[in-house]
Amino acid sequence: VVPLPHQEQLVLTFLHFYLPKRFICSASAAFICHLIFHCLQKTDFKFLKSNLSLLRRPGEKTYTQRCRLFVGNLPADITEDEFKRLFAKYGEPGEVFINKGKGFGFIKLESRALAEIAKAELDDIPMRGRQLRVRFATHAAALSIRNLSPYVSNELLEEAFSQFGPIERAIVIVDDRGRSTGKGIVEFASKPAARKAFERCTEGVFLLTTTPRPVIVEPLEQLDDEDGLPEKLAQKNPMYQKERETPPRFAQPGTFEYEYSQRWKSLDEMEKQQRDQVEKNMKDAKDKLESEMEDAYHEHQANLLRQGDRKNWRRMEELHNQEMQKRKEIQLRQEEERRRREEEMMLRQREMEEQMRRQREESYSRMGYMDPRERDMRMGGTSTMNMGDPYGTAAQKFPPLGGGGTGLGYETSPGVGQTSMTSSMMGSDMRPERFGQGGTGPVGGQGPRGMGPGTPAAYGRGREEYEGPNKKPRF
């Protein structure tokens, strides 16, 4: 018998390296379970429970739907405490549900590895005369994702669908070479989140990458590829008995079995050919669509660039207009400033003139005489033409029409009326100055015409009393 500490280390080593990668075969699973049974009987239970964390993968979430077990064929009188004690050595359960009327229940453990251990240990064990049936519960919140880009990873898939609700697991299915098959699985923590994701992606277009390639979301078809259908669970009905009468064999050529078996094979071959043809047509259609999409994408980018150029041109035009508007405003402000400065200069000039005038008046008033300009302004009644010689006499300014002198006036010649005298004076005034030379008289030095004695005041060419140089007698 191997010593106990070595058995504990051996159990932990097998659980850490084998169970997270699933059981390799039924023989290895049976061996590991047998080893676990032996260690649970021989080792301390607290030691194993404290090291259950080694059964979780790095980053694995706990108490998920993948850790949920279905337990069927339960006794009708089983209690919840008894049901929990059945799974007590596999860690603290997270969720327990029992339907006593139908004899089944559900329990959720901490990790997938613990659930696999519990399933392998408790399946088909007797309990009060019944054989327990332990299976993994169907994940009701799982979705199948198709049409994925080859560049979508597990992390991107989880990040994309996390907007609909908490995600327990997101995986991209790959082939044996690690290349993406374009399919994936997303497991939500609740049914409402999965329903929301399904409805949104079905009604709308959900893109994960730059390429406009929408994902196709469908409910996950869950198949049991681990336990399958054991003989003990097969239905033993009459049809079962009839089909099991003949053992497995090869049909002989020329027999009835061989002929119809060949027809079945031909039908299967035709289905395969049609499926291949459909897949080929679908592949050609996808390639054509990708090519058209690539061309359309380049055209779309070119249109965006052209639109961007137009927008830039419009933006530049708007900036130019704004700049011109600013320049006009600056010019208006400068013109206003210039006009204001001119007004201020004129106002200052007027103030200076007014100040100089006041100073001049004050200086004149102190010296005792008046400014000539002010004097002229105060003598406003006398015009320039009326102003005579200030030193002349009134007789020189205004000569009398009659009176002193050798000439005769109104008094000396009473026979001459005032009208003829006035006309004589006006006529003598209109004569040229070259004919009037010196002489004193009442008006212009001319005496009266033919009126008594007197010395003529000037020479006259056509006058009768003139006896000057003209010797030719006048007729």
Secondary structure, DSSP 4 states (H G I P E B T S, - for coil): ---HHHHHHHHHHHHHHTGGG--SSHHHHHHHHHHHHHHHHHS-HHHHHHTGGGGSPTTPPSS-GGGEEEEES--TT--HHHHHHHTGGG---SEEEEETTTTEEEEE-S-HHHHHHHHHHHTT-EETTEE-EEEEPP-TTEEEEES--TT--HHHHHHHHGGGS-EEEEEEEE-TTS-EEEEEEEEESSHHHHHHHHHHHHHS--B-SSS--B-EEEE------SS---GGGS---HHHHHHTSS---PPPTTSHHHHHHHHHHHHHHHHHHHHHHHHHHHHHHHHHHHHHHHHHHHHHHHHHHHHHHHHHHHHHHHHHHHHHHHHHHHHHHHHHHHHHHHHHHHHHHHHHHHHHHHHHHHHHHHHT---HHHHHHH-TTS-TTT---TTS-HHHHS--SSSSSSS--TTT-TTS-HHHHHHHHHHHHTS-GGG--S---SBTTB--TT-SS---SS--SS-TT--SS--SPP-
